């Protein structure tokens, strides 16, 4: 039995996206998306900042021609990839 605490269904959808962390644009790919957030995968070698210091801070995302503002809520590392949870209002 699996228990998912999310109130909104997420869809696995890989989309190229750029996140700006402390003024530095970094390329990544979405892992999954809902109407209120997403999980972004970024190779650890590309991230030069301490993500713990950016928790609950606003970040800018560039998805094709759309600019989205979100907030980093969590992150984890799997092998050589950061998974970054971003809440979007």
C-alpha positions in Angstrom: 0.0 0.0 0.0 1.3 3.4 -1.0 0.4 6.6 0.8 0.9 9.9 -1.1 0.4 13.1 0.9 0.1 15.2 -2.1 -3.3 16.8 -2.6 -2.7 17.4 -6.3 -1.8 14.7 -8.8 1.6 15.0 -10.4 2.3 14.1 -14.0 5.7 12.8 -15.1 6.7 15.3 -17.8 10.3 15.9 -18.8 10.6 19.6 -19.9 13.9 21.5 -20.3 13.9 24.4 -17.9 16.4 27.0 -16.6 16.4 28.0 -12.9 18.2 31.1 -11.7 20.0 30.5 -8.4 21.7 33.6 -7.0 21.9 35.2 -10.4 23.2 32.1 -12.2 21.0 30.4 -14.8 21.2 26.6 -14.6 19.8 24.1 -17.0 17.7 21.2 -15.7 14.7 19.0 -16.6 11.4 18.6 -14.8 10.8 15.2 -13.4 7.1 15.8 -12.6 4.6 18.7 -12.6 1.3 19.6 -10.9 -0.7 22.8 -11.0 1.1 24.0 -7.8 4.7 22.8 -8.2 7.3 20.7 -9.8 10.3 18.6 -9.2 13.4 19.8 -11.1 16.4 17.6 -11.8 19.8 19.3 -12.1 23.2 17.6 -12.3 25.1 18.3 -9.1 28.1 19.6 -11.0 26.0 22.6 -12.3 25.0 23.8 -8.8 27.6 26.1 -7.2 25.4 27.4 -4.3 24.3 25.9 -1.0 20.7 24.8 -1.7 20.0 24.7 2.1 20.4 28.5 2.2 17.8 28.9 -0.6 15.0 26.9 1.1 11.8 28.9 1.0 13.4 31.6 -1.1 11.9 32.7 -4.4 13.6 31.5 -7.6 12.9 32.3 -11.3 12.3 29.5 -13.8 12.4 29.9 -17.5 10.3 27.3 -19.4 10.6 28.0 -23.2 9.2 31.5 -23.4 7.4 31.6 -20.0 8.9 33.0 -16.8 7.6 31.5 -13.6 8.4 32.5 -10.0 8.5 29.7 -7.4 9.9 28.9 -4.1 12.3 26.0 -3.2 10.6 23.8 -0.6 12.9 20.8 -0.5 15.8 19.1 -2.2 17.6 15.8 -2.2 20.5 14.1 -4.1 20.2 10.9 -6.0 23.6 9.8 -7.4 24.9 12.9 -9.4 21.5 14.7 -9.6 19.8 17.2 -7.3 16.0 16.8 -7.2 14.6 20.2 -6.2 11.0 20.6 -5.1 9.6 24.0 -6.2 6.2 25.4 -5.2 4.4 27.6 -7.7 1.7 30.0 -6.6 
